[in-house]
Amino acid sequence: MNEEKGIFIEDYSSVSCLGKDKESVYLNWLTDKTGIISKNFPDKTYAVAPLNDEVEKAISAYIDSDKTLKNIDRTAVLAMYAAEKLKASCHTSDKLCINIGSSRGATAVFEKLYRQFIKDKNSLPPYTSPLTTLGNISGFVRKVFDKEAFIFSHSVTCSTAMQSLANGVAWLKSEMADVYIAGASEAPLTPFTLAQMDALKIYSKQLNNPYPCRPLEFLENTMVLGEGAFLFKLTYRKPSEVEGSPVELLSVGYASEEPPNFSGIQDSGTAFKKSMLMAMEKLPKGEKPDAILLHAPGTIKGDRAEMNAIEHIFGNEKPLLIPSKWKTGHLLGASAAISLELAILMLQKVFIPSFPSYLTNDKILSKPIESIMINAAGFGGNAGSVIVRKRR
């Protein structure tokens, strides 16, 4: 039998409000409990989805174990912590590329050093530039893998993780890498970043609601920010060469609004339509994904654009539609990454995640889910879609 090569997600690791290991994350998705809490910041209380106490304790211990980590931004620390769990699966002979993106980058350190800049009358420590550049995330992750690697970082707003996956497909198929570590890290729970979202009039005011972030409700804007880091080991191999139960990254679609407006969102969801249709080109003719993990940030305009695009493509034959930010908040550049983690778990564990009580899942499935589409979109008018499926 002549086997065609495919892009496989052979392993992954993460840290978020859902946990720091695969089993904890899986068990969390079986409940309708949200990871969003109310937290006090200077001058204001916000709904946010931070790491839980157990995970935060593990991160603190990790920082304490290496004094060089104390000045590093949280985005890099979270990515490094996730990398520690993934490095054993990468061999010294692998030609390695590491691409960890972020929408906001080292914003906590930047904010801290800028306050110092104002206070000390233009004086800054020498490490300011190295620790606030976007490239520091992948650089510190390479330190964890302790081997030669081509490293780069990028930001495509909320489609950042999607772009990392697209980069991985290109690099692996061009044989520029044997193993590609794709991913994203986001730590935006800072006063300045939260104030930016608040200024856009899209942040949730539902502090006393059991679900402060309420995608697909369409009553008011209820976006909430979360944090986390996610790394995926990608390879390009024949199915018989891959061990275990890997998930195949079948296709990547991408698009942009023309011309992009302030938010990059149009009610028609033009970019979503283009990216979804492009991703579906790799499916057998007449086939559609069994489920879609929605971007659905809990904003009226964003949710409506995506649903309009889905209605245009699928009509009355929609796949199972799954919102997730009611549980995790919006992780900005890492939003597609946490959705990909859920998709992998759904395919490997064969389950459907719980829905919040204000939404009902009335879709009756005639067979187990075998393929899942993931959507993401961001400021600037960019959108991306990927389809993953069980190995065939």
Salt bridges, closest charged atoms under 4 A:
GLU10 OE1 - LYS233 NZ 3.86
GLU10 OE2 - ARG237 NE 3.41
ASP11 OD1 - LYS22 NZ 2.67
GLU23 OE1 - LYS349 NZ 3.31
GLU56 OE1 - ARG74 NH2 2.57
ASP64 OD1 - LYS70 NZ 3.32
ASP66 OD2 - LYS143 NZ 3.86
GLU84 OE1 - LYS87 NZ 3.04
ASP198 OD2 - LYS44 NZ 2.41
ASP198 OD1 - LYS205 NZ 2.95
GLU217 OE1 - ARG214 NE 2.77
GLU227 OE1 - ARG74 NE 2.81
GLU248 OE1 - ARG389 NE 3.08
GLU287 OE2 - ARG392 NH2 3.49
ASP290 OD1 - LYS367 NZ 2.95
GLU311 OE1 - LYS318 NZ 2.61
